[in-house]
């Protein structure tokens, strides 16, 4: 049939269930080998005109399809009709886990399949080419140049069937399955005796499925982490890492610029003596000095000769033109005995963002009257670069990157806990990074 020529509508074949007389519509025609009556749950041989009964399913085993049979949806440029639904299950650690599988049919393109587990969906297509198997401690498979890591080996049992199927379906039949993951794709094999079939699935959201079939309600909420569910942090982690690298580079360039252009200018260097036992006022003001250049920090450094002694200095950096003052106090103490030393003889503090102008220091020393005299120097420097700011900036930048990497790793950790290769603990991640 040439391009642009509309395809004729194909009508379903109408028959009746030999058990209850209910209507049976074969939408898959000669492709349908098995049909299940929705009324009495009789499994029928659809290859026979008489639809003789193959099996009867007990009502207690009925499962509810999340998608109504007969619903049509477009995948790519092809419209498919939902013709069959089955529930399969596996047993692990004494628990039974069930999922749904849906058969879709187009009379010109054949069959397509959907799977659903805990709100996670896959569009599945059978493949004829055999993947290249990679034998290692962890098996893998290579398909179309992509490597899929083995996730799980299991024996899947059919629990419930409804609708039409292009194979001889039967409740209770089992197949041996192997899943290989490369999110968002899933390479799977099913084996029955000597026959093995392969399929390739791709993860889709419930919202996408509902939009495809034009359903008005909301899809079931997905919970847990699925075998081929895309890691939501993968792209974000990459973007965060890129931002982190550029931010660190910018921080390094800024640090280099500030260190190169810093004035490091000494504007005051005076020596003074403090006599704790002396009566009278011992506070004083220094000579006026000028802070030049841009607004930047001012370092006030105090060096002393205290020995088993202490002193306290009340400082005020005052702009002689505006009266603006920066007040701060510093305690200096140093003690030494047979057990070691405590404290230090020197002190340094930086006052940030001080505008240029003319300033002086007001100094008020304090101490115990019983203490010995102290000789000390006051050194004031303008625009002194500090590496601490950049260290703090670097660690601040690393926090989002660390949080993003941890979130991504945790998602993968949760995923592989459901596999045949669970991680023992978070502490083992560094030694088993190839499993991430």
C-alpha positions as CSV (number, residue, x, y, z in Angstrom):
1,X,0.0,0.0,0.0
2,X,1.6,3.2,-1.2
3,X,2.3,6.3,0.9
4,X,-0.6,8.6,1.5
5,X,-3.1,5.8,0.8
6,X,-5.4,5.4,3.9
7,X,-5.4,2.0,5.5
8,X,-8.8,0.3,5.5
9,X,-10.5,-0.2,8.8
10,X,-10.3,-3.7,10.1
11,X,-13.3,-5.1,12.1
12,X,-12.9,-7.5,15.0
13,X,-14.2,-11.0,14.6
14,X,-17.2,-11.7,16.9
15,X,-17.6,-15.1,18.5
16,X,-19.1,-16.5,21.7
17,X,-17.7,-18.2,24.8
18,X,-18.6,-21.9,24.7
19,X,-18.8,-21.9,28.5
20,X,-21.0,-18.9,29.3
21,X,-22.1,-17.7,25.9
22,X,-20.5,-14.3,26.5
23,X,-19.2,-12.3,23.4
24,X,-15.6,-12.8,22.4
25,X,-14.1,-10.3,20.0
26,X,-10.9,-11.4,18.3
27,X,-9.1,-8.2,17.5
28,X,-5.9,-9.9,16.6
29,X,-7.5,-12.3,14.1
30,X,-5.3,-15.2,13.1
31,X,-2.5,-13.7,15.2
32,X,-4.5,-14.5,18.4
33,X,-3.8,-18.0,19.6
34,X,-5.5,-17.6,23.0
35,X,-8.4,-15.6,24.2
36,X,-9.9,-15.2,27.7
37,X,-13.6,-14.7,28.4
38,X,-14.0,-11.6,30.5
39,X,-17.2,-13.0,32.0
40,X,-16.3,-16.5,33.2
41,X,-12.5,-16.3,32.8
42,X,-12.3,-19.3,30.5
43,X,-9.1,-19.6,28.6
44,X,-10.0,-20.4,25.0
45,X,-8.1,-21.8,22.0
46,X,-8.5,-18.9,19.5
47,X,-7.0,-20.9,16.7
48,X,-10.0,-23.2,16.6
49,X,-13.4,-21.9,15.2
50,X,-15.1,-23.7,18.1
51,X,-13.1,-21.8,20.8
52,X,-12.7,-24.9,22.9
53,X,-11.8,-24.4,26.5
54,X,-8.1,-24.8,27.5
55,X,-8.4,-23.7,31.2
56,X,-10.8,-22.1,33.7
57,X,-9.4,-19.4,36.0
58,X,-10.8,-19.2,39.5
59,X,-12.6,-15.9,40.2
60,X,-10.4,-15.4,43.3
61,X,-7.4,-15.1,41.0
62,X,-8.9,-12.2,39.0
63,X,-6.6,-9.1,38.8
64,X,-7.7,-5.7,37.7
65,X,-6.2,-4.2,34.6
66,X,-5.1,-0.5,35.0
67,X,-5.8,0.0,31.3
68,X,-9.2,-0.9,29.8
69,X,-9.1,-3.6,27.0
70,X,-10.0,-2.2,23.7
71,X,-8.4,1.2,24.4
72,X,-6.4,2.6,21.5
73,X,-3.2,4.7,21.6
74,X,-0.6,6.0,19.2
75,X,3.0,4.9,19.6
76,X,5.2,6.7,17.1
77,X,3.1,7.0,14.0
78,X,1.2,3.8,14.6
79,X,-2.1,3.3,16.4
80,X,-2.3,0.2,18.6
81,X,-5.3,-1.4,20.3
82,X,-5.0,-3.0,23.8
83,X,-6.1,-6.6,23.3
84,X,-4.6,-8.6,26.3
85,X,-3.6,-8.3,29.9
86,X,-1.7,-10.7,32.1
87,X,-0.3,-10.6,35.6
88,X,3.0,-12.3,36.4
89,X,4.8,-12.7,39.7
90,X,8.1,-13.9,41.2
91,X,8.9,-15.0,44.7
92,X,11.9,-13.6,46.5
93,X,12.8,-13.9,50.2
94,X,9.4,-15.3,50.9
95,X,7.5,-12.4,49.3
96,X,5.5,-12.5,46.0
97,X,6.0,-9.5,43.6
98,X,3.5,-9.1,40.8
99,X,3.5,-6.8,37.7
100,X,1.2,-6.3,34.8
101,X,1.9,-6.9,31.1
102,X,-0.3,-5.6,28.3
103,X,-0.6,-6.8,24.7
104,X,-1.1,-4.1,22.0
105,X,-2.0,-5.0,18.4
106,X,-2.0,-3.2,15.0
107,X,-3.1,-5.3,12.0
108,X,-0.4,-3.9,9.8
109,X,2.5,-3.6,12.3
110,X,1.9,-6.5,14.6
111,X,2.3,-6.5,18.4
112,X,3.7,-4.1,21.0
113,X,3.8,-4.6,24.7
114,X,3.6,-2.6,27.9
115,X,4.7,-3.6,31.4
116,X,3.8,-1.9,34.7
117,X,5.2,-2.4,38.2
118,X,4.4,0.0,41.1
119,X,3.5,2.8,38.7
120,X,6.6,2.3,36.6
121,X,5.9,1.6,32.9
122,X,7.9,0.3,29.9
123,X,7.2,0.1,26.2
124,X,8.5,-3.2,25.1
125,X,9.3,-4.4,21.6
126,X,10.5,-8.0,20.7
127,X,13.9,-8.1,19.0
128,X,15.2,-10.7,16.6
129,X,18.9,-9.9,16.8
130,X,20.8,-11.7,19.6
131,X,22.8,-9.5,22.0
132,X,26.5,-10.2,22.5
133,X,27.0,-11.7,25.9
134,X,29.8,-10.5,28.1
135,X,31.0,-13.1,30.6
136,X,32.4,-11.6,33.8
137,X,31.9,-11.6,37.5
138,X,28.8,-9.5,36.7
139,X,27.3,-10.7,33.4
140,X,26.5,-8.1,30.9
141,X,25.0,-7.9,27.4
142,X,25.9,-5.7,24.5
143,X,23.3,-4.5,22.0
144,X,23.6,-1.8,19.3
145,X,26.9,-0.7,20.8
146,X,25.4,-0.3,24.3
147,X,26.3,-2.3,27.4
148,X,23.5,-3.6,29.6
149,X,24.4,-4.8,33.1
150,X,22.7,-7.9,34.5
151,X,20.2,-7.0,37.1
152,X,18.2,-10.0,38.0
153,X,17.6,-13.7,37.2
154,X,14.2,-15.0,38.2
155,X,11.4,-17.5,37.4
156,X,8.2,-15.7,36.5
157,X,4.8,-17.3,36.9
158,X,1.6,-16.3,35.1
159,X,-1.0,-15.5,37.7
160,X,-3.9,-14.1,35.7
161,X,-4.8,-13.5,32.0
162,X,-7.5,-11.6,30.2
163,X,-8.1,-10.8,26.5
164,X,-6.1,-12.1,23.5
165,X,-2.6,-13.3,23.2
166,X,-0.4,-14.2,20.3
167,X,0.9,-17.3,22.2
168,X,-0.5,-20.2,24.1
169,X,-1.1,-18.5,27.4
170,X,-1.9,-20.4,30.5
171,X,-2.2,-19.5,34.2
172,X,0.5,-21.3,36.2
173,X,3.1,-21.5,33.4
174,X,6.6,-20.3,34.2
175,X,9.4,-18.7,32.2
176,X,13.0,-18.1,33.2
177,X,13.8,-14.4,32.9
178,X,17.0,-12.3,32.9
179,X,16.9,-8.5,33.0
180,X,19.9,-6.3,31.9
181,X,19.7,-2.6,32.5
182,X,21.0,0.5,30.9
183,X,18.6,3.2,32.0
184,X,16.2,4.2,30.5
185,X,16.4,0.9,28.5
186,X,15.9,-2.7,29.7
187,X,17.1,-5.7,27.8
188,X,15.2,-8.9,28.8
189,X,15.2,-12.6,27.9
190,X,12.5,-15.2,28.5
191,X,13.2,-18.8,28.3
192,X,10.9,-21.8,28.1
193,X,12.9,-25.0,27.7
194,X,15.2,-24.6,24.8
195,X,13.5,-21.4,23.4
196,X,14.7,-18.0,24.4
197,X,13.1,-14.7,23.2
198,X,14.6,-11.3,23.7
199,X,12.9,-7.9,24.0
200,X,14.0,-4.3,24.5
201,X,12.0,-2.0,26.8
202,X,12.2,1.7,27.4
203,X,11.0,3.5,30.5
204,X,8.0,5.8,30.3
205,X,6.0,7.6,32.9
206,X,2.4,6.8,33.8
207,X,1.5,10.3,32.7
208,X,2.9,9.6,29.2
209,X,0.8,6.3,29.0
210,X,-2.3,8.1,30.1
211,X,-1.8,10.8,27.5
212,X,-1.2,8.2,24.8
213,X,-4.5,6.5,25.5
214,X,-6.4,9.7,26.2
215,X,-7.5,8.6,29.7
216,X,-9.2,11.2,31.8
217,X,-8.2,10.0,35.3
218,X,-4.8,10.1,36.8
219,X,-2.2,7.2,36.5
220,X,-1.1,5.3,39.7
221,X,1.6,7.1,41.5
222,X,5.0,5.5,41.0
223,X,6.9,4.5,44.1
224,X,10.2,2.9,44.7
225,X,13.1,2.8,42.3
226,X,12.7,0.7,39.2
227,X,15.3,-1.3,37.4
228,X,15.7,1.0,34.4
229,X,14.2,4.2,35.8
230,X,16.3,7.1,34.8
231,X,18.3,8.6,37.7
232,X,16.7,12.1,38.2
233,X,20.0,13.4,39.5
234,X,22.1,12.3,36.5
235,X,21.6,15.4,34.4
236,X,21.4,17.7,37.4
237,X,24.6,16.2,38.9
238,X,26.4,16.9,35.6
239,X,25.1,20.5,35.5
240,X,25.9,21.0,39.2
241,X,29.4,19.7,38.6
242,X,29.9,22.0,35.6
243,X,28.7,25.0,37.7
244,X,31.0,23.9,40.5
245,X,34.0,23.8,38.3
246,X,33.4,27.2,36.7
247,X,32.6,28.7,40.1
248,X,35.9,27.3,41.6
249,X,37.8,28.7,38.6
250,X,36.2,32.1,39.1
251,X,37.0,32.0,42.8
252,X,40.6,31.1,42.0
253,X,40.9,34.0,39.5
254,X,39.4,36.4,42.0
255,X,41.8,35.2,44.7
256,X,44.7,35.6,42.3
257,X,43.6,39.1,41.4
258,X,43.1,40.2,45.0
259,X,46.4,38.8,46.1
260,X,48.2,40.5,43.2
261,X,46.5,43.9,43.6
262,X,46.4,43.9,47.4
263,X,48.3,47.0,48.9
264,X,49.6,45.3,52.1
265,X,50.5,48.8,53.2
266,X,51.7,49.4,56.8
267,X,50.1,52.7,57.9
268,X,51.0,52.5,61.7
269,X,53.7,50.8,63.7
270,X,54.0,51.9,67.3
271,X,55.5,50.4,70.5
272,X,53.8,51.0,73.9
273,X,54.1,50.0,77.5
274,X,51.3,49.0,79.8
275,X,51.7,49.1,83.6
276,X,48.8,47.3,85.2
277,X,49.5,48.6,88.7
278,X,49.8,52.2,87.7
279,X,47.0,54.5,88.8
280,X,45.4,57.0,86.4
281,X,44.2,56.8,82.8
282,X,46.3,54.7,80.5
283,X,44.2,54.9,77.4
284,X,45.5,56.9,74.4
285,X,45.0,57.7,70.8
286,X,47.5,57.1,68.0
287,X,48.6,59.6,65.5
288,X,46.4,60.0,62.5
289,X,47.1,57.8,59.5
290,X,45.6,57.6,56.0
291,X,43.9,54.5,54.4
292,X,44.3,54.8,50.7
293,X,42.9,53.0,47.7
294,X,39.6,51.1,47.4
295,X,37.4,50.0,50.3
296,X,39.1,47.0,51.8
297,X,40.1,45.4,55.1
298,X,42.3,46.8,57.8
299,X,44.5,44.5,59.9
300,X,45.3,45.4,63.5
301,X,48.1,43.2,64.8
302,X,49.3,43.2,68.4
303,X,52.6,41.6,69.5
304,X,53.5,41.5,73.2
305,X,56.0,40.0,75.6
306,X,53.4,38.6,78.1
307,X,54.7,35.7,80.1
308,X,52.4,33.9,82.5
309,X,50.4,37.0,82.2
310,X,47.4,38.5,80.3
311,X,46.1,41.9,79.1
312,X,43.0,43.1,77.4
313,X,42.9,45.8,74.7
314,X,39.8,47.8,73.8
315,X,40.3,49.2,70.3
316,X,38.3,51.7,68.3
317,X,39.2,52.5,64.7
318,X,37.8,56.0,64.1
319,X,37.5,58.1,61.0
320,X,38.7,61.5,62.0
321,X,36.6,63.2,59.3
322,X,33.2,61.5,59.7
323,X,33.5,60.1,63.3
324,X,32.5,56.6,62.1
325,X,34.0,54.1,64.5
326,X,34.8,50.4,64.4
327,X,35.0,49.0,68.0
328,X,36.5,45.7,68.9
329,X,38.3,44.1,71.9
330,X,41.1,41.6,72.1
331,X,42.4,39.5,75.0
332,X,46.0,38.3,74.9
333,X,47.3,35.7,77.4
334,X,50.2,33.4,77.5
335,X,51.0,30.8,80.2
336,X,53.8,28.2,80.4
337,X,54.5,25.4,82.9
338,X,55.9,21.9,83.0
339,X,52.7,20.6,81.2
340,X,53.1,22.9,78.2
341,X,51.9,26.2,77.0
342,X,48.5,27.9,76.7
343,X,47.4,30.9,74.7
344,X,49.7,33.1,72.7
345,X,51.7,36.3,72.9
346,X,50.4,37.8,69.6
347,X,47.0,38.6,68.1
348,X,45.6,39.8,64.8
349,X,42.2,40.9,63.6
350,X,40.9,42.2,60.3
351,X,38.2,44.8,60.1
352,X,36.4,44.2,56.8
353,X,35.3,46.8,54.2
354,X,36.8,50.0,55.6
355,X,36.4,53.0,53.2
356,X,39.5,55.1,52.4
357,X,40.1,58.2,54.6
358,X,42.0,59.5,57.6
359,X,41.8,57.4,60.8
360,X,43.3,57.0,64.2
361,X,43.1,54.3,66.9
362,X,41.8,54.7,70.4
363,X,43.5,52.2,72.7
364,X,42.3,51.3,76.2
365,X,44.6,48.6,77.8
366,X,43.3,46.7,80.9
367,X,44.9,44.1,83.2
368,X,45.3,42.8,86.7
369,X,47.1,45.3,88.9
370,X,49.2,42.4,90.3
371,X,50.5,41.6,86.8
372,X,53.9,42.7,85.6
373,X,54.3,45.4,82.9
374,X,53.8,44.5,79.3
375,X,55.6,45.9,76.2
376,X,53.5,45.6,73.1
377,X,53.6,46.8,69.4
378,X,50.5,47.9,67.4
379,X,50.9,47.4,63.7
380,X,48.1,48.5,61.3
381,X,48.1,47.4,57.7
382,X,45.8,48.3,54.9
383,X,44.3,45.8,52.3
384,X,45.8,42.5,53.6
385,X,44.5,39.5,51.5
386,X,43.1,36.6,53.6
387,X,43.1,33.0,52.3
388,X,40.4,32.1,54.9
389,X,37.7,33.8,52.8
390,X,38.5,31.7,49.8
391,X,38.7,28.5,51.8
392,X,35.2,29.2,53.2
393,X,34.0,30.1,49.7
394,X,35.4,26.8,48.3
395,X,33.7,24.7,50.9
396,X,30.4,26.6,50.4
397,X,30.6,25.8,46.7
398,X,31.3,22.1,47.3
399,X,28.1,21.6,49.4
400,X,25.7,21.6,46.5
401,X,28.0,19.4,44.5
402,X,28.4,16.9,47.4
403,X,24.6,16.9,48.0
404,X,23.9,16.3,44.3
405,X,26.5,13.5,44.1
406,X,25.1,11.9,47.3
407,X,21.5,12.1,46.0
408,X,22.5,10.5,42.7
409,X,24.5,7.7,44.4
410,X,21.7,7.1,46.9
411,X,19.2,6.6,44.0
412,X,21.5,4.0,42.4
413,X,22.1,2.3,45.7
414,X,18.3,2.0,46.2
415,X,18.0,0.6,42.6
416,X,20.6,-2.1,43.0
417,X,19.2,-3.2,46.4
418,X,16.4,-4.8,44.4
419,X,18.8,-6.7,42.2
420,X,20.8,-9.9,42.5
421,X,23.8,-7.6,43.4
422,X,22.7,-5.6,46.4
423,X,25.2,-3.4,48.1
424,X,26.0,-4.5,51.7
425,X,26.1,-1.0,53.2
426,X,26.9,2.6,52.3
427,X,30.4,2.1,53.6
428,X,31.2,-0.4,50.9
429,X,30.4,2.0,48.0
430,X,34.0,3.0,47.6
431,X,35.1,-0.6,47.1
432,X,32.2,-1.4,44.7
433,X,32.0,1.7,42.7
434,X,31.6,-0.3,39.5
435,X,28.2,-1.3,40.7
436,X,26.9,2.2,40.9
